[in-house]
Amino acid sequence: MTPPSIPKNGFFFTEHYQWLLGHVRGNLNCRMDAEDTAAETFYLAETLRVQVRHYGPWLTLVSARA
């Protein structure tokens, strides 16, 4: 059984954006930089088309590299 891919609709963004923004903001201490990083993370999620089992840890990893 393969893990689900990232949904290609607004659900993925609306479900996880606030959580990711809060996580990134805690690390960056700047809301504007955190918003940029969160947006870039979701852009990467849309373009990479990866298989993800648990979205939270994956988003954390990608945002750290964004």
BALOBA-1460 file (C-alpha; in Angstrom, 3 decimals):
// residues 66
<rec num="1" residu="m" x="0.000" y="0.000" z="0.000"/>
<rec num="2" residu="t" x="1.493" y="3.338" z="-1.008"/>
<rec num="3" residu="p" x="1.137" y="6.399" z="1.236"/>
<rec num="4" residu="p" x="-1.238" y="9.119" z="0.085"/>
<rec num="5" residu="s" x="0.107" y="11.918" z="-2.037"/>
<rec num="6" residu="i" x="-0.358" y="15.537" z="-1.039"/>
<rec num="7" residu="p" x="-3.883" y="16.621" z="-1.981"/>
<rec num="8" residu="k" x="-3.986" y="19.038" z="-4.923"/>
<rec num="9" residu="n" x="-6.684" y="21.315" z="-3.570"/>
<rec num="10" residu="g" x="-7.078" y="24.037" z="-0.986"/>
<rec num="11" residu="f" x="-7.763" y="21.538" z="1.801"/>
<rec num="12" residu="f" x="-4.084" y="20.766" z="2.356"/>
<rec num="13" residu="f" x="-3.223" y="24.471" z="2.600"/>
<rec num="14" residu="t" x="-6.137" y="25.462" z="4.844"/>
<rec num="15" residu="e" x="-5.686" y="22.436" z="7.094"/>
<rec num="16" residu="h" x="-1.970" y="22.959" z="7.769"/>
<rec num="17" residu="y" x="-1.052" y="26.605" z="7.066"/>
<rec num="18" residu="q" x="-1.741" y="28.093" z="10.510"/>
<rec num="19" residu="w" x="0.122" y="25.295" z="12.254"/>
<rec num="20" residu="l" x="3.135" y="25.647" z="9.966"/>
<rec num="21" residu="l" x="3.100" y="29.441" z="10.228"/>
<rec num="22" residu="g" x="3.158" y="29.229" z="14.025"/>
<rec num="23" residu="h" x="5.986" y="26.704" z="13.965"/>
<rec num="24" residu="v" x="8.097" y="28.723" z="11.527"/>
<rec num="25" residu="r" x="7.364" y="32.012" z="13.291"/>
<rec num="26" residu="g" x="8.645" y="30.548" z="16.543"/>
<rec num="27" residu="n" x="11.931" y="29.766" z="14.822"/>
<rec num="28" residu="l" x="12.310" y="32.992" z="12.839"/>
<rec num="29" residu="n" x="10.837" y="35.585" z="15.240"/>
<rec num="30" residu="c" x="9.561" y="37.578" z="12.248"/>
<rec num="31" residu="r" x="6.021" y="37.185" z="10.935"/>
<rec num="32" residu="m" x="6.830" y="38.342" z="7.401"/>
<rec num="33" residu="d" x="9.732" y="35.908" z="7.031"/>
<rec num="34" residu="a" x="7.567" y="33.147" z="8.508"/>
<rec num="35" residu="e" x="4.775" y="33.867" z="5.997"/>
<rec num="36" residu="d" x="7.281" y="33.760" z="3.127"/>
<rec num="37" residu="t" x="8.756" y="30.481" z="4.346"/>
<rec num="38" residu="a" x="5.326" y="28.897" z="4.871"/>
<rec num="39" residu="a" x="4.184" y="29.969" z="1.401"/>
<rec num="40" residu="e" x="7.374" y="28.623" z="-0.165"/>
<rec num="41" residu="t" x="6.882" y="25.342" z="1.680"/>
<rec num="42" residu="f" x="3.397" y="24.927" z="0.239"/>
<rec num="43" residu="y" x="4.672" y="25.862" z="-3.216"/>
<rec num="44" residu="l" x="7.271" y="23.092" z="-2.909"/>
<rec num="45" residu="a" x="4.606" y="20.678" z="-1.707"/>
<rec num="46" residu="e" x="2.591" y="21.353" z="-4.854"/>
<rec num="47" residu="t" x="5.518" y="21.012" z="-7.238"/>
<rec num="48" residu="l" x="7.367" y="18.037" z="-5.724"/>
<rec num="49" residu="r" x="4.433" y="15.596" z="-5.923"/>
<rec num="50" residu="v" x="5.800" y="13.376" z="-3.174"/>
<rec num="51" residu="q" x="4.190" y="10.588" z="-1.184"/>
<rec num="52" residu="v" x="3.688" y="11.674" z="2.440"/>
<rec num="53" residu="r" x="2.525" y="9.582" z="5.401"/>
<rec num="54" residu="h" x="2.533" y="12.308" z="8.067"/>
<rec num="55" residu="y" x="2.161" y="15.898" z="6.908"/>
<rec num="56" residu="g" x="3.374" y="17.696" z="10.061"/>
<rec num="57" residu="p" x="6.903" y="16.263" z="10.164"/>
<rec num="58" residu="w" x="7.247" y="16.576" z="6.390"/>
<rec num="59" residu="l" x="6.196" y="20.230" z="6.417"/>
<rec num="60" residu="t" x="8.627" y="20.912" z="9.266"/>
<rec num="61" residu="l" x="11.492" y="19.356" z="7.315"/>
<rec num="62" residu="v" x="10.700" y="21.191" z="4.079"/>
<rec num="63" residu="s" x="10.212" y="24.547" z="5.829"/>
<rec num="64" residu="a" x="13.604" y="24.187" z="7.494"/>
<rec num="65" residu="r" x="15.175" y="23.827" z="4.062"/>
<rec num="66" residu="a" x="13.106" y="26.525" z="2.358"/>
